[in-house]
Amino acid sequence: MTQMSNYALRLQASLLNELRRVAKEEGTSINQFINIAVAEKLAALRTERYFRERMKRARPEDFIAILEKAGTDITVEGDELPVD
């Protein structure tokens, strides 16, 4: 089972009111909403860190070589966007 811990969180009244409203609309508790929001933010920060590290190892000449291999066709038959 996952270990839980408590943390007293202070929010501006306007944020808390909005949080209550949105959590209710989403059909979840404020606690669960905050857990998901924190998890999403951490994932975004980890992803950014990952790409920054990858960028440091990148070689511009390899990038150019990949771009040069790309086709020049605008679309491939069957790949068109649907027309509404």
TIMARKOL-417152 format. One record per residue (C-alpha): x, y, z; residue in one letter. Coordinates in pm, 1 decimal. Example, Ala and Ser with C-alpha at 12.3 -4.5 7.8 and 13.67 -1.06 7.14 Angstrom:
BEGIN
+----------+----------+----------+--------+
|     east |    north |       up | residu |
+----------+----------+----------+--------+
|   1230.0 |   -450.0 |    780.0 |      A |
|   1367.0 |   -106.0 |    714.0 |      S |
+----------+----------+----------+--------+
***
This chain:
BEGIN
+----------+----------+----------+--------+
|     east |    north |       up | residu |
+----------+----------+----------+--------+
|      0.0 |      0.0 |      0.0 |      M |
|    117.3 |    352.0 |    -74.4 |      T |
|    237.4 |    548.5 |    224.5 |      Q |
|     50.8 |    874.9 |    269.4 |      M |
|    160.9 |   1187.0 |    447.9 |      S |
|     -4.1 |   1515.9 |    531.2 |      N |
|     96.6 |   1865.8 |    435.3 |      Y |
|    -82.7 |   2183.1 |    538.8 |      A |
|   -143.2 |   2384.0 |    223.7 |      L |
|   -229.2 |   2752.9 |    227.2 |      R |
|   -413.8 |   2880.8 |    -77.7 |      L |
|   -548.1 |   3221.2 |   -165.4 |      Q |
|   -922.6 |   3231.2 |   -107.3 |      A |
|   -992.5 |   3286.2 |   -477.4 |      S |
|   -782.7 |   2982.3 |   -574.0 |      L |
|   -949.0 |   2764.6 |   -313.3 |      L |
|  -1295.0 |   2869.3 |   -431.2 |      N |
|  -1203.3 |   2788.8 |   -791.2 |      E |
|  -1046.3 |   2460.3 |   -681.6 |      L |
|  -1363.8 |   2360.3 |   -499.1 |      R |
|  -1574.2 |   2443.3 |   -803.9 |      R |
|  -1356.2 |   2258.2 |  -1054.0 |      V |
|  -1305.5 |   1952.5 |   -831.9 |      A |
|  -1682.5 |   1926.7 |   -792.7 |      K |
|  -1730.3 |   1959.2 |  -1171.2 |      E |
|  -1470.4 |   1685.9 |  -1223.0 |      E |
|  -1640.9 |   1464.4 |   -966.3 |      G |
|  -1331.7 |   1429.2 |   -750.0 |      T |
|  -1212.8 |   1541.4 |   -411.3 |      S |
|   -993.5 |   1845.4 |   -360.4 |      I |
|   -723.0 |   1614.3 |   -224.7 |      N |
|   -729.4 |   1391.9 |   -534.8 |      Q |
|   -735.2 |   1695.4 |   -765.0 |      F |
|   -426.7 |   1841.4 |   -595.4 |      I |
|   -248.2 |   1503.0 |   -609.1 |      N |
|   -311.3 |   1477.8 |   -982.3 |      I |
|   -209.1 |   1840.2 |  -1043.0 |      A |
|    118.6 |   1791.2 |   -854.7 |      V |
|    187.0 |   1465.0 |  -1042.1 |      A |
|    126.7 |   1638.0 |  -1377.0 |      E |
|    357.8 |   1927.1 |  -1287.8 |      K |
|    632.4 |   1689.5 |  -1173.7 |      L |
|    599.2 |   1490.6 |  -1496.4 |      A |
|    627.2 |   1810.4 |  -1701.9 |      A |
|    938.6 |   1918.2 |  -1512.7 |      L |
|   1098.0 |   1573.1 |  -1550.8 |      R |
|   1022.3 |   1577.8 |  -1923.1 |      T |
|   1176.8 |   1921.6 |  -1963.1 |      E |
|   1487.3 |   1807.3 |  -1772.9 |      R |
|   1511.1 |   1496.0 |  -1991.8 |      Y |
|   1501.1 |   1696.9 |  -2314.2 |      F |
|   1749.5 |   1952.8 |  -2184.0 |      R |
|   1992.2 |   1670.1 |  -2105.2 |      E |
|   1933.9 |   1516.6 |  -2448.3 |      R |
|   1989.2 |   1856.0 |  -2608.6 |      M |
|   2333.3 |   1881.6 |  -2445.8 |      K |
|   2435.4 |   1557.4 |  -2616.1 |      R |
|   2286.1 |   1649.2 |  -2953.8 |      A |
|   2505.2 |   1698.2 |  -3255.1 |      R |
|   2373.5 |   1961.5 |  -3499.8 |      P |
|   2525.7 |   1778.9 |  -3796.9 |      E |
|   2318.9 |   1468.0 |  -3712.9 |      D |
|   2003.8 |   1680.1 |  -3698.5 |      F |
|   2079.3 |   1834.5 |  -4037.9 |      I |
|   2144.1 |   1487.7 |  -4184.4 |      A |
|   1802.7 |   1367.9 |  -4064.9 |      I |
|   1631.2 |   1674.3 |  -4210.5 |      L |
|   1804.8 |   1619.7 |  -4543.3 |      E |
|   1661.9 |   1265.7 |  -4560.3 |      K |
|   1307.6 |   1395.3 |  -4517.4 |      A |
|   1091.3 |   1379.5 |  -4824.4 |      G |
|    973.7 |   1684.8 |  -5009.3 |      T |
|    620.8 |   1560.3 |  -5079.6 |      D |
|    362.1 |   1780.9 |  -4918.2 |      I |
|    119.1 |   1495.7 |  -4850.5 |      T |
|    109.4 |   1124.4 |  -4907.1 |      V |
|   -209.2 |    984.2 |  -5054.9 |      E |
|   -439.9 |    883.5 |  -4771.2 |      G |
|   -262.5 |   1115.4 |  -4526.7 |      D |
|   -474.7 |   1421.1 |  -4602.7 |      E |
|   -657.7 |   1603.0 |  -4326.3 |      L |
|  -1034.1 |   1547.2 |  -4331.3 |      P |
|  -1236.2 |   1827.5 |  -4486.1 |      V |
|  -1541.0 |   1922.7 |  -4280.0 |      D |
+----------+----------+----------+--------+
***
